[in-house]
Amino acid sequence: MTPTSSLPLEVCLTPDLLRLYDLKGKIVVVADIFRATSCMVAGLGSGVSEVIPVATVLEAFKWREKGYVAAGERNGIQVEGFDIGNSPLEHMTQRGRKIVMTTTNGTQAIQYSRHHAQQVVIGAFLNLAALTGYLKQQKMPILVLCAGWKGRFNMEDALFAGAVVEALTKEQNSLFHSDGDDALACLSLYGQAKHDLLEALRPASHYQRLVRTNENAEEDMRFCLETDRFDVVPVLKGDALVLA
């Protein structure tokens, strides 16, 4: 039985479903594991001073004129004229720099939620423990927003959502309870896959898409599935993601 004093923990499986959720007073955790939010965590965890997430390539070029490193992709491929792409390993080399970033799914998900949520934070397997520790401290309702792929469900983001649900609800008398079948389904998927995430995700659509279009995709995705590599929580403050 759910404790009446516990806080709801919801999962939205794609940004196209976000209209079904009330974000007022909630923390939204944006997750785009392959690879936008993993890049953000890895970059800020390696000394990047801030990341500006934008929706369009044109916006990114405007920030680039101000001295920002332009990063990101469309359809999994680095945008022509950008300084770096969407590999977390590239972002880790930008210590002391400011990055502007636009991607097919992850930065769009941030834009969808930023004007309605109480707070927007960035999640990845790379900062799972730091993120869930931070969420416990905030004592607010949570929605994990899976970036998906062009409005469709993505397995890797759902597995991450399941990891968050497990971490926040596994203790007896937990501060949180899973709210909705989306959260329960993600928890079940993660329970089946967590002992070998890479193997579980090899058949997944976005894994296969990246392997076809990116020479170093295997290395990237293996890195993105490392757990607790960074003890940081990126939080959106105004236009910029900075460390909490």
Phi and psi in degrees as GROMACS dihedral restraints (atoms count N, CA, C in turn):
[ dihedral_restraints ]
;  ai    aj    ak    al  type     phi  dphi    fc
    3     4     5     6     1   -74.9    20    10
    4     5     6     7     1   125.9    20    10
    6     7     8     9     1   -59.6    20    10
    7     8     9    10     1   135.4    20    10
    9    10    11    12     1   -66.2    20    10
   10    11    12    13     1   -21.5    20    10
   12    13    14    15     1   -91.9    20    10
   13    14    15    16     1    -4.8    20    10
   15    16    17    18     1   -79.8    20    10
   16    17    18    19     1   162.1    20    10
   18    19    20    21     1  -101.5    20    10
   19    20    21    22     1   143.7    20    10
   21    22    23    24     1   -73.1    20    10
   22    23    24    25     1   140.1    20    10
   24    25    26    27     1  -123.1    20    10
   25    26    27    28     1   108.3    20    10
   27    28    29    30     1  -108.4    20    10
   28    29    30    31     1   161.5    20    10
   30    31    32    33     1  -129.0    20    10
   31    32    33    34     1   128.9    20    10
   33    34    35    36     1  -107.3    20    10
   34    35    36    37     1   120.3    20    10
   36    37    38    39     1   -77.0    20    10
   37    38    39    40     1   -21.7    20    10
   39    40    41    42     1  -152.7    20    10
   40    41    42    43     1   154.8    20    10
   42    43    44    45     1   -59.7    20    10
   43    44    45    46     1   -26.3    20    10
   45    46    47    48     1   -65.2    20    10
   46    47    48    49     1   -18.7    20    10
   48    49    50    51     1   -95.6    20    10
   49    50    51    52     1     0.3    20    10
   51    52    53    54     1   -64.1    20    10
   52    53    54    55     1   -26.5    20    10
   54    55    56    57     1   -62.1    20    10
   55    56    57    58     1   -17.2    20    10
   57    58    59    60     1   -83.9    20    10
   58    59    60    61     1    -5.9    20    10
   60    61    62    63     1  -115.8    20    10
   61    62    63    64     1   143.7    20    10
   63    64    65    66     1   -93.4    20    10
   64    65    66    67     1   114.8    20    10
   66    67    68    69     1   -91.6    20    10
   67    68    69    70     1    -6.7    20    10
   69    70    71    72     1   -59.0    20    10
   70    71    72    73     1   128.0    20    10
   72    73    74    75     1    76.9    20    10
   73    74    75    76     1    11.0    20    10
   75    76    77    78     1  -113.9    20    10
   76    77    78    79     1   155.0    20    10
   78    79    80    81     1   -90.6    20    10
   79    80    81    82     1   126.9    20    10
   81    82    83    84     1  -100.9    20    10
   82    83    84    85     1   124.9    20    10
   84    85    86    87     1  -100.4    20    10
   85    86    87    88     1   110.5    20    10
   87    88    89    90     1   -88.2    20    10
   88    89    90    91     1   131.7    20    10
   90    91    92    93     1  -130.6    20    10
   91    92    93    94     1   120.1    20    10
   93    94    95    96     1  -136.0    20    10
   94    95    96    97     1    84.1    20    10
   96    97    98    99     1   -64.2    20    10
   97    98    99   100     1   -42.8    20    10
   99   100   101   102     1  -108.1    20    10
  100   101   102   103     1    78.2    20    10
  102   103   104   105     1  -149.1    20    10
  103   104   105   106     1     4.6    20    10
  105   106   107   108     1   -58.3    20    10
  106   107   108   109     1   -53.1    20    10
  108   109   110   111     1   -72.2    20    10
  109   110   111   112     1   -26.3    20    10
  111   112   113   114     1   -65.5    20    10
  112   113   114   115     1   -38.9    20    10
  114   115   116   117     1   -62.1    20    10
  115   116   117   118     1   -43.6    20    10
  117   118   119   120     1   -63.0    20    10
  118   119   120   121     1   -45.4    20    10
  120   121   122   123     1   -64.3    20    10
  121   122   123   124     1   -45.9    20    10
  123   124   125   126     1   -65.7    20    10
  124   125   126   127     1   -41.3    20    10
  126   127   128   129     1   -65.8    20    10
  127   128   129   130     1   -53.0    20    10
  129   130   131   132     1   -66.1    20    10
  130   131   132   133     1   -31.3    20    10
  132   133   134   135     1   -73.3    20    10
  133   134   135   136     1   -14.2    20    10
  135   136   137   138     1  -108.7    20    10
  136   137   138   139     1    10.5    20    10
  138   139   140   141     1   109.3    20    10
  139   140   141   142     1     0.7    20    10
  141   142   143   144     1   -60.8    20    10
  142   143   144   145     1   135.4    20    10
  144   145   146   147     1   -80.9    20    10
  145   146   147   148     1   -32.3    20    10
  147   148   149   150     1  -165.1    20    10
  148   149   150   151     1   158.2    20    10
  150   151   152   153     1  -128.7    20    10
  151   152   153   154     1   126.3    20    10
  153   154   155   156     1   -98.7    20    10
  154   155   156   157     1   110.7    20    10
  156   157   158   159     1   -86.1    20    10
  157   158   159   160     1   127.3    20    10
  159   160   161   162     1  -128.4    20    10
  160   161   162   163     1   160.7    20    10
  162   163   164   165     1   -83.9    20    10
  163   164   165   166     1   -31.2    20    10
  165   166   167   168     1  -122.6    20    10
  166   167   168   169     1   157.9    20    10
  168   169   170   171     1   -64.3    20    10
  169   170   171   172     1   -39.2    20    10
  171   172   173   174     1   -59.8    20    10
  172   173   174   175     1   -43.7    20    10
  174   175   176   177     1   -60.6    20    10
  175   176   177   178     1   -41.4    20    10
  177   178   179   180     1   -61.6    20    10
  178   179   180   181     1   -42.5    20    10
  180   181   182   183     1   -64.7    20    10
  181   182   183   184     1   -33.2    20    10
  183   184   185   186     1   -65.5    20    10
  184   185   186   187     1   -41.3    20    10
  186   187   188   189     1   -68.2    20    10
  187   188   189   190     1   -35.1    20    10
  189   190   191   192     1   -60.2    20    10
  190   191   192   193     1   -35.6    20    10
  192   193   194   195     1   -64.5    20    10
  193   194   195   196     1   -19.8    20    10
  195   196   197   198     1   -91.3    20    10
  196   197   198   199     1     4.7    20    10
  198   199   200   201     1   102.8    20    10
  199   200   201   202     1     5.3    20    10
  201   202   203   204     1   -80.6    20    10
  202   203   204   205     1   149.2    20    10
  204   205   206   207     1   -76.6    20    10
  205   206   207   208     1   122.4    20    10
  207   208   209   210     1   -85.5    20    10
  208   209   210   211     1   125.6    20    10
  210   211   212   213     1  -135.4    20    10
  211   212   213   214     1   149.5    20    10
  213   214   215   216     1   138.4    20    10
  214   215   216   217     1  -168.0    20    10
  216   217   218   219     1  -154.1    20    10
  217   218   219   220     1   166.0    20    10
  219   220   221   222     1  -133.4    20    10
  220   221   222   223     1   128.3    20    10
  222   223   224   225     1    57.6    20    10
  223   224   225   226     1    31.9    20    10
  225   226   227   228     1    86.2    20    10
  226   227   228   229     1    -2.9    20    10
  228   229   230   231     1  -114.6    20    10
  229   230   231   232     1   136.3    20    10
  231   232   233   234     1   -53.3    20    10
  232   233   234   235     1   135.6    20    10
  234   235   236   237     1   -68.9    20    10
  235   236   237   238     1   134.2    20    10
  237   238   239   240     1   -60.9    20    10
  238   239   240   241     1   130.0    20    10
  240   241   242   243     1    94.3    20    10
  241   242   243   244     1    -9.3    20    10
  243   244   245   246     1   -80.8    20    10
  244   245   246   247     1   155.3    20    10
  246   247   248   249     1   -77.2    20    10
  247   248   249   250     1   -39.4    20    10
  249   250   251   252     1  -140.5    20    10
  250   251   252   253     1   167.8    20    10
  252   253   254   255     1  -100.0    20    10
  253   254   255   256     1  -131.1    20    10
  255   256   257   258     1  -124.1    20    10
  256   257   258   259     1    36.0    20    10
  258   259   260   261     1   -99.7    20    10
  259   260   261   262     1   128.0    20    10
  261   262   263   264     1   -60.2    20    10
  262   263   264   265     1   -27.9    20    10
  264   265   266   267     1   -67.8    20    10
  265   266   267   268     1   -33.9    20    10
  267   268   269   270     1   -67.6    20    10
  268   269   270   271     1   -42.6    20    10
  270   271   272   273     1   -65.1    20    10
  271   272   273   274     1   -28.7    20    10
  273   274   275   276     1   -71.0    20    10
  274   275   276   277     1   -13.0    20    10
  276   277   278   279     1   -91.1    20    10
  277   278   279   280     1     2.8    20    10
  279   280   281   282     1  -103.1    20    10
  280   281   282   283     1    30.8    20    10
  282   283   284   285     1   -51.0    20    10
  283   284   285   286     1   132.0    20    10
  285   286   287   288     1    82.6    20    10
  286   287   288   289     1    -5.8    20    10
  288   289   290   291     1   -96.1    20    10
  289   290   291   292     1   164.9    20    10
  291   292   293   294     1  -107.9    20    10
  292   293   294   295     1   135.8    20    10
  294   295   296   297     1  -116.8    20    10
  295   296   297   298     1   138.0    20    10
  297   298   299   300     1  -109.0    20    10
  298   299   300   301     1   136.1    20    10
  300   301   302   303     1  -135.6    20    10
  301   302   303   304     1   135.2    20    10
  303   304   305   306     1  -137.2    20    10
  304   305   306   307     1   135.9    20    10
  306   307   308   309     1  -137.2    20    10
  307   308   309   310     1   169.4    20    10
  309   310   311   312     1   -63.0    20    10
  310   311   312   313     1   -36.5    20    10
  312   313   314   315     1  -126.7    20    10
  313   314   315   316     1   -48.2    20    10
  315   316   317   318     1   -62.8    20    10
  316   317   318   319     1   -49.5    20    10
  318   319   320   321     1   -70.3    20    10
  319   320   321   322     1   -28.2    20    10
  321   322   323   324     1   -64.3    20    10
  322   323   324   325     1   -41.4    20    10
  324   325   326   327     1   -62.8    20    10
  325   326   327   328     1   -36.6    20    10
  327   328   329   330     1   -63.8    20    10
  328   329   330   331     1   -45.6    20    10
  330   331   332   333     1   -63.0    20    10
  331   332   333   334     1   -37.8    20    10
  333   334   335   336     1   -60.2    20    10
  334   335   336   337     1   -35.7    20    10
  336   337   338   339     1  -100.7    20    10
  337   338   339   340     1   -18.4    20    10
  339   340   341   342     1   -64.6    20    10
  340   341   342   343     1   -29.6    20    10
  342   343   344   345     1   -88.0    20    10
  343   344   345   346     1    -5.3    20    10
  345   346   347   348     1  -121.3    20    10
  346   347   348   349     1   -27.4    20    10
  348   349   350   351     1   -81.3    20    10
  349   350   351   352     1   156.9    20    10
  351   352   353   354     1   -67.3    20    10
  352   353   354   355     1   -36.4    20    10
  354   355   356   357     1  -155.9    20    10
  355   356   357   358     1   145.8    20    10
  357   358   359   360     1  -119.9    20    10
  358   359   360   361     1   126.0    20    10
  360   361   362   363     1  -126.7    20    10
  361   362   363   364     1   163.1    20    10
  363   364   365   366     1  -110.9    20    10
  364   365   366   367     1   130.3    20    10
  366   367   368   369     1  -121.3    20    10
  367   368   369   370     1   149.2    20    10
  369   370   371   372     1  -159.1    20    10
  370   371   372   373     1   163.1    20    10
  372   373   374   375     1   -59.2    20    10
  373   374   375   376     1   -30.0    20    10
  375   376   377   378     1   -61.7    20    10
  376   377   378   379     1   -24.2    20    10
  378   379   380   381     1  -129.2    20    10
  379   380   381   382     1    28.0    20    10
  381   382   383   384     1   -55.6    20    10
  382   383   384   385     1   -49.6    20    10
  384   385   386   387     1   -67.1    20    10
  385   386   387   388     1   -42.7    20    10
  387   388   389   390     1   -62.7    20    10
  388   389   390   391     1   -42.3    20    10
  390   391   392   393     1   -63.2    20    10
  391   392   393   394     1   -50.9    20    10
  393   394   395   396     1   -68.4    20    10
  394   395   396   397     1   -32.3    20    10
  396   397   398   399     1   -63.1    20    10
  397   398   399   400     1   -42.4    20    10
  399   400   401   402     1   -63.1    20    10
  400   401   402   403     1   -43.6    20    10
  402   403   404   405     1   -63.4    20    10
  403   404   405   406     1   -38.3    20    10
  405   406   407   408     1   -61.9    20    10
  406   407   408   409     1   -37.8    20    10
  408   409   410   411     1   -68.4    20    10
  409   410   411   412     1   -31.9    20    10
  411   412   413   414     1   -73.5    20    10
  412   413   414   415     1   -29.3    20    10
  414   415   416   417     1    53.8    20    10
  415   416   417   418     1    53.0    20    10
  417   418   419   420     1  -133.6    20    10
  418   419   420   421     1   155.1    20    10
  420   421   422   423     1   -59.3    20    10
  421   422   423   424     1   147.7    20    10
  423   424   425   426     1  -127.7    20    10
  424   425   426   427     1   141.1    20    10
  426   427   428   429     1  -127.2    20    10
  427   428   429   430     1   123.2    20    10
  429   430   431   432     1   -90.0    20    10
  430   431   432   433     1   118.6    20    10
  432   433   434   435     1  -101.9    20    10
  433   434   435   436     1   112.3    20    10
  435   436   437   438     1   -82.1    20    10
  436   437   438   439     1   126.8    20    10
  438   439   440   441     1   -69.0    20    10
  439   440   441   442     1   -31.7    20    10
  441   442   443   444     1    63.2    20    10
  442   443   444   445     1  -159.5    20    10
  444   445   446   447     1  -132.9    20    10
  445   446   447   448     1   104.4    20    10
  447   448   449   450     1    51.6    20    10
  448   449   450   451     1    45.9    20    10
  450   451   452   453     1    88.6    20    10
  451   452   453   454     1    -4.9    20    10
  453   454   455   456     1  -105.1    20    10
  454   455   456   457     1   160.3    20    10
  456   457   458   459     1   -63.1    20    10
  457   458   459   460     1   140.8    20    10
  459   460   461   462     1  -126.2    20    10
  460   461   462   463     1   132.3    20    10
  462   463   464   465     1   -65.0    20    10
  463   464   465   466     1   -42.8    20    10
  465   466   467   468     1   -64.3    20    10
  466   467   468   469     1   -37.0    20    10
  468   469   470   471     1   -70.6    20    10
  469   470   471   472     1   -37.7    20    10
  471   472   473   474     1   -65.0    20    10
  472   473   474   475     1   -38.6    20    10
  474   475   476   477     1   -64.2    20    10
  475   476   477   478     1   -39.3    20    10
  477   478   479   480     1   -64.0    20    10
  478   479   480   481     1   -43.8    20    10
  480   481   482   483     1   -57.5    20    10
  481   482   483   484     1   -41.0    20    10
  483   484   485   486     1   -62.3    20    10
  484   485   486   487     1   -37.0    20    10
  486   487   488   489     1   -64.0    20    10
  487   488   489   490     1   -39.3    20    10
  489   490   491   492     1   -65.9    20    10
  490   491   492   493     1   -45.3    20    10
  492   493   494   495     1   -59.4    20    10
  493   494   495   496     1   -45.2    20    10
  495   496   497   498     1   -60.1    20    10
  496   497   498   499     1   -46.8    20    10
  498   499   500   501     1   -64.6    20    10
  499   500   501   502     1   -32.7    20    10
  501   502   503   504     1   -93.6    20    10
  502   503   504   505     1   -12.2    20    10
  504   505   506   507     1  -122.0    20    10
  505   506   507   508     1    -2.9    20    10
  507   508   509   510     1   -73.3    20    10
  508   509   510   511     1   -24.4    20    10
  510   511   512   513     1   -79.0    20    10
  511   512   513   514     1   145.0    20    10
  513   514   515   516     1   -62.9    20    10
  514   515   516   517     1   139.1    20    10
  516   517   518   519     1    58.9    20    10
  517   518   519   520     1    39.6    20    10
  519   520   521   522     1   -61.7    20    10
  520   521   522   523     1   152.7    20    10
  522   523   524   525     1   -66.3    20    10
  523   524   525   526     1   -22.2    20    10
  525   526   527   528     1  -121.1    20    10
  526   527   528   529     1   154.0    20    10
  528   529   530   531     1  -132.0    20    10
  529   530   531   532     1   142.5    20    10
  531   532   533   534     1   -68.7    20    10
  532   533   534   535     1   132.7    20    10
  534   535   536   537     1  -119.9    20    10
  535   536   537   538     1   105.1    20    10
  537   538   539   540     1   107.7    20    10
  538   539   540   541     1   155.9    20    10
  540   541   542   543     1   -69.4    20    10
  541   542   543   544     1   -24.6    20    10
  543   544   545   546     1   -58.6    20    10
  544   545   546   547     1   -48.0    20    10
  546   547   548   549     1   -64.3    20    10
  547   548   549   550     1   -41.8    20    10
  549   550   551   552     1   -65.5    20    10
  550   551   552   553     1   -40.1    20    10
  552   553   554   555     1   -64.7    20    10
  553   554   555   556     1   -42.6    20    10
  555   556   557   558     1   -64.3    20    10
  556   557   558   559     1   -38.8    20    10
  558   559   560   561     1   -62.6    20    10
  559   560   561   562     1   -42.3    20    10
  561   562   563   564     1   -65.7    20    10
  562   563   564   565     1   -43.4    20    10
  564   565   566   567     1   -61.1    20    10
  565   566   567   568     1   -43.6    20    10
  567   568   569   570     1   -65.4    20    10
  568   569   570   571     1   -39.2    20    10
  570   571   572   573     1   -58.9    20    10
  571   572   573   574     1   -34.0    20    10
  573   574   575   576     1   -79.7    20    10
  574   575   576   577     1   -28.1    20    10
  576   577   578   579     1  -106.0    20    10
  577   578   579   580     1   -12.8    20    10
  579   580   581   582     1   -65.6    20    10
  580   581   582   583     1   -21.4    20    10
  582   583   584   585     1   -79.7    20    10
  583   584   585   586     1   -14.2    20    10
  585   586   587   588     1  -157.6    20    10
  586   587   588   589     1    77.3    20    10
  588   589   590   591     1   -61.5    20    10
  589   590   591   592     1   -41.0    20    10
  591   592   593   594     1   -61.2    20    10
  592   593   594   595     1   -46.1    20    10
  594   595   596   597     1   -65.7    20    10
  595   596   597   598     1   -38.2    20    10
  597   598   599   600     1   -65.3    20    10
  598   599   600   601     1   -29.3    20    10
  600   601   602   603     1   -95.9    20    10
  601   602   603   604     1    -6.8    20    10
  603   604   605   606     1   -56.2    20    10
  604   605   606   607     1   -39.3    20    10
  606   607   608   609     1   -79.4    20    10
  607   608   609   610     1    -8.5    20    10
  609   610   611   612     1   -65.2    20    10
  610   611   612   613     1   149.5    20    10
  612   613   614   615     1   -60.2    20    10
  613   614   615   616     1   -43.5    20    10
  615   616   617   618     1   -75.5    20    10
  616   617   618   619     1   -33.0    20    10
  618   619   620   621     1   -58.0    20    10
  619   620   621   622     1   -49.3    20    10
  621   622   623   624     1   -65.1    20    10
  622   623   624   625     1   -38.0    20    10
  624   625   626   627     1   -61.8    20    10
  625   626   627   628     1   -45.4    20    10
  627   628   629   630     1   -69.5    20    10
  628   629   630   631     1   -36.8    20    10
  630   631   632   633     1   -61.0    20    10
  631   632   633   634     1   -37.3    20    10
  633   634   635   636     1   -71.6    20    10
  634   635   636   637     1   -29.4    20    10
  636   637   638   639     1  -110.9    20    10
  637   638   639   640     1    -9.8    20    10
  639   640   641   642     1  -131.4    20    10
  640   641   642   643     1   126.0    20    10
  642   643   644   645     1   -62.3    20    10
  643   644   645   646     1   -37.8    20    10
  645   646   647   648     1  -103.8    20    10
  646   647   648   649     1    23.2    20    10
  648   649   650   651     1   -61.7    20    10
  649   650   651   652     1   -41.1    20    10
  651   652   653   654     1   -59.0    20    10
  652   653   654   655     1   -44.7    20    10
  654   655   656   657     1   -63.6    20    10
  655   656   657   658     1   -43.2    20    10
  657   658   659   660     1   -58.7    20    10
  658   659   660   661     1   -50.3    20    10
  660   661   662   663     1   -70.0    20    10
  661   662   663   664     1   -35.1    20    10
  663   664   665   666     1   -60.7    20    10
  664   665   666   667     1   -42.5    20    10
  666   667   668   669     1   -65.3    20    10
  667   668   669   670     1   -43.3    20    10
  669   670   671   672     1   -60.5    20    10
  670   671   672   673     1   -23.4    20    10
  672   673   674   675     1   -94.2    20    10
  673   674   675   676     1     2.1    20    10
  675   676   677   678     1   -68.6    20    10
  676   677   678   679     1   140.4    20    10
  678   679   680   681     1  -102.5    20    10
  679   680   681   682     1   131.7    20    10
  681   682   683   684     1    62.8    20    10
  682   683   684   685     1    39.6    20    10
  684   685   686   687     1   -72.5    20    10
  685   686   687   688     1   -29.3    20    10
  687   688   689   690     1  -129.4    20    10
  688   689   690   691     1   139.7    20    10
  690   691   692   693     1  -101.0    20    10
  691   692   693   694     1    58.7    20    10
  693   694   695   696     1  -136.9    20    10
  694   695   696   697     1   155.5    20    10
  696   697   698   699     1  -132.7    20    10
  697   698   699   700     1   105.5    20    10
  699   700   701   702     1   -71.7    20    10
  700   701   702   703     1   132.8    20    10
  702   703   704   705     1  -126.9    20    10
  703   704   705   706     1   140.2    20    10
  705   706   707   708     1   -81.0    20    10
  706   707   708   709     1   119.7    20    10
  708   709   710   711     1  -122.0    20    10
  709   710   711   712     1   107.5    20    10
  711   712   713   714     1    64.9    20    10
  712   713   714   715     1  -124.5    20    10
  714   715   716   717     1   -89.3    20    10
  715   716   717   718     1   -10.4    20    10
  717   718   719   720     1  -113.4    20    10
  718   719   720   721     1   144.2    20    10
  720   721   722   723     1   -89.1    20    10
  721   722   723   724     1   125.1    20    10
  723   724   725   726     1  -134.1    20    10
  724   725   726   727     1   171.7    20    10
  726   727   728   729     1   -78.1    20    10
  727   728   729   730     1   137.1    20    10
